[in-house]
Amino acid sequence: MPTSPADPHLPAVHLRPPRNWINDPNGLVFHDGHYHVYFQYNPHGPQHANMHWGHYRSLDLITWEPLPVALAPTPGGHDADGCFSGNAISVDGRMVAFYSAHRNDRWWQPVTTAESHDNGHTWAKRPHLLIPEPPAGTTMYRDPYVWRQDGRWRMLVGSALDDGRAAAQLYESDDLEHWTYRGPFHTSDAAAGTGPIGWECPQYATFGDRSVLILSDWTPQGGPSHTTVVTGREKDGRFAAATAPVPLDHGPDFYAPALLKAPGEDRWLMWGWAWEARDDAWAHEAGWAGVLTLPREVSLTADGTIAQRPARELLALRGPRILHGTGHATRTEPAELGQVGHTFDLTAALISDTTGTSGLRLITSADGSEYLDISLDPTAGRLIVDRTHASPDARARAGAYTAPCPAATRPHTPVELRVIVDRSIAEVYLADEQVLTLRFYPSTDGPWRLQARTTGAGRSEFAVAAWNLTPQDIRQEAQLAGRGAGRLIPGSHES
């Protein structure tokens, strides 16, 4: 991806245009030999406003081609104030996008559609809303997710209920045009929180007779919050949870993920939105905000745990190995592992010092005062990613974040990590299961280096390898709205 030397924080291999605002991934679809990724996009500035659907496609998940903006608000139309989130399907040689039609003069976002018959280059909107009104008793309503199951089309729409619960509402159709409301597919526990909650961007995946429901929590007071996942089975048109909701990603900067069933294989892919962890003024100065995570493979383990790992295709981004080392570290003698670039992929096997925390430190300043710590706490059985010292700029958010790691409590047991860092985003994968995503903003553009460290009285052991990542061709920014951007079907009109 083309980047400016003046902005060392702009990611090099994560998907986003070089400028302006993005948020939720939308409309993930495989069509005519290409993976298509759409996303919420403001082509006119680095703030959440004027929502369009941006569009990239790829043959291999590595090289991405921008296409013209797919959907743009129609002045005076149903979506006059934004083409909000949804998804897309490939059917009968065309792509159909389902999205939330936003207007400032109504509280709900009705479901509507647009179609493309030329592989996503141009789109024609339907003249009338597909689902114009929400079910009775709702106080929030948006973000359709459509899939085909057992010979019928199904749709979930995120919502909040007037009794304070969140709900994913279920609809079904035989022809994509006429939809029957089936009721809440799943609702939150009324006693789970102290205030109202809504679910945005519901996503659903099946694994044999088991299934996974992904839900992004939203509140009227705070807006987007975090994303949870529930596993279970469907019974009589309702989702019966077998587990309590757990975080899908344990980091502070992950939200609104979207799923795609990979073609011709039993594999689910997922992208998420990693928002900025700095104040709005800084993002405005930089001219961009938001990034999509790298694609992940999502699976369901025998015990019902959601497992995530980087998509296997991403190995092709690795250049020659730049770092490889085994050894140990003590509190008085950290192990110097060598230099890495600002975009790299790392694997590690760590054996904790049982008397303290042990792990890796990514040092991003010459004097060692700026660093990101990734460590294991054997007492608590946790992975810790700490960005407290990652940036001296007070406009950057700090804090330490954790993910469960029971293996860390077992003496002499190696814990496997995979860490992908891309300038201002780190995706930390723990044993191909748990993930922790966060943003951080080093102040210098000089060399970065890695250390192995421990705070305990004993020693920690490590085996580490790292590869700089070589950005493939992500061509210049997609054309702005107006070139094939969701025109109305010829001869139709919106009222």
C-alpha positions, 0 to 999 in steps of 0.5 A, a space after each residue: 500500500 502506498 504510504 507517506 514517509 511523513 506518517 509512519 503509523 499508516 499500516 502497510 499490509 492491512 487493508 484500508 485506503 491511504 486516506 479518510 475514514 473507514 469502519 465496519 467491514 461489509 459485504 464480504 463475498 466471493 464472486 466470479 473468482 474474486 474475494 470482495 471486501 466492502 467497508 464503511 467509508 467516508 471519501 471526504 474526510 477522516 471522521 464518521 460521516 457521509 457513509 459510503 461502501 468502499 470496495 476492494 477485491 482480490 484473487 488471493 487475499 494478498 494483492 488487493 485491487 480498489 474498485 469504484 465506491 460501491 454505494 453512496 447516499 442518494 440525496 433525498 432518498 431512503 439512504 440520504 444520510 448514509 449507506 450503513 452496514 450490511 452484507 452481500 451475497 453472490 447469486 445467479 451471476 450477480 452480487 446483491 448487497 443488503 444494507 442499512 438505509 440511514 436518514 437522520 429523521 428516523 431512529 431505525 435503519 431499514 433494510 434495502 438492497 442494491 445489485 451489481 451485474 458487472 462484478 462490483 464495478 457498478 451498482 443499481 439500488 432497488 427503488 423501494 425499501 426491502 424491509 421498511 419497518 422494524 418489528 414492534 417493541 424495538 428501539 434500535 434496528 440495523 445491520 442485516 446479515 443474509 445467508 443461505 441455509 437448507 434451501 432458504 434465505 435467512 437474515 439476521 438484523 441487529 436490534 435493541 428491545 424496549 425492555 432493555 435487552 438486545 436481539 438478533 431478529 430473524 427473517 426468512 425468504 424463498 426468493 430474496 424479495 419477500 421476507 417473513 419475520 420469524 421473531 428474535 433469533 437470540 436475545 441477551 439476558 435481561 439481568 446481564 447488565 445495568 442498562 439498555 444494550 443493542 447488538 450491531 452487525 450480527 454474524 452467524 456461522 455453522 459448523 456441522 450441527 453446531 453454530 456460532 453467533 457473533 454480536 457487537 455490543 452497542 449502548 445508547 450512552 457509549 456507542 460501540 463497545 466490544 464484540 462477543 461470541 456465543 456457541 450453541 445450536 439452533 432449535 425451532 428457529 431459535 439459537 440455543 446458547 451452549 456457552 456464555 458470551 465471551 470476548 471474540 477479541 480481547 483487545 480494546 480496538 476490535 469491533 464489528 467483524 464480518 464473516 465469509 465462507 471461503 469457496 469450495 472448502 469448509 473454512 470461515 474467514 473474518 475481518 474486523 475493524 480496528 479503530 484508532 486509539 488516539 484522539 480525533 484531532 490527531 487522526 484529523 491531522 493525519 488525514 485517516 482513521 480506522 483499519 481492517 484487521 488481516 483476514 482470520 480463519 475462524 473454527 470451532 474446537 471440540 470443547 466449543 471454543 472459538 479458535 482464530 488464526 491468521 489466514 494461511 495465505 498471509 504466509 506469502 507476505 513474509 520476506 526472508 527470515 530476519 531473526 531467529 534465536 533460542 535461549 533464556 532471559 533473566 531479570 538482570 540480563 534480558 536477551 537481545 534478539 535483534 532488529 525487526 522492521 515496522 511491519 513484521 510477522 513473529 512466532 514464539 514459544 515461551 516458557 515462563 519464569 514461574 516467579 514473575 512475568 516473562 515475554 517479549 518487548 518490542 522497543 521502538 525508540 533508540 533510548 529504550 523508553 518506548 516499548 510494547 510488552 507482550 508477556 505471560 503471567 503464570 500466576 494468573 494464567 493470562 497473556 498481557 499486552 501492555 502499551 502503557 509505554 508505547 507512545 509518549 504522546 498523551 493523545 495516544 491511549 495507554 493501558 494493559 490488556 489480557 487474554 486467558 492463557 491457562 497453559 502459562 500456569 503449567 511449569 516447563 510448558 511452552 506457550 506458542 504466540 504469533 504476533 503480526 505488527 504493522 506500524 500502528 496495529 498489533 494482532 497477537 494470536 495465542 496458540 491459534 485460539 485467543 486473539 488480542 488486537 490493539 493500536 499503538 503509536 511509536 513516536 520515532 521512525 528509527 530501528 525497532 528491536 526485540 528483547 526477551 525479558 522476565 521480572 521473576 527471580 528465575 529465568 524464562 526460555 524462548 524460541 523466536 523467529 521473525 520475518 519482515 512483511 513485504 507489502 504486495 500491490 494494493 493499488 491507489 485509492 478507489 475512485 470517489 463517489 459518483 463513478 458507479 456508486 449505487 445509482 438507482 435502477 434506470 426508470 425508478 425513483 425514491 420517495 
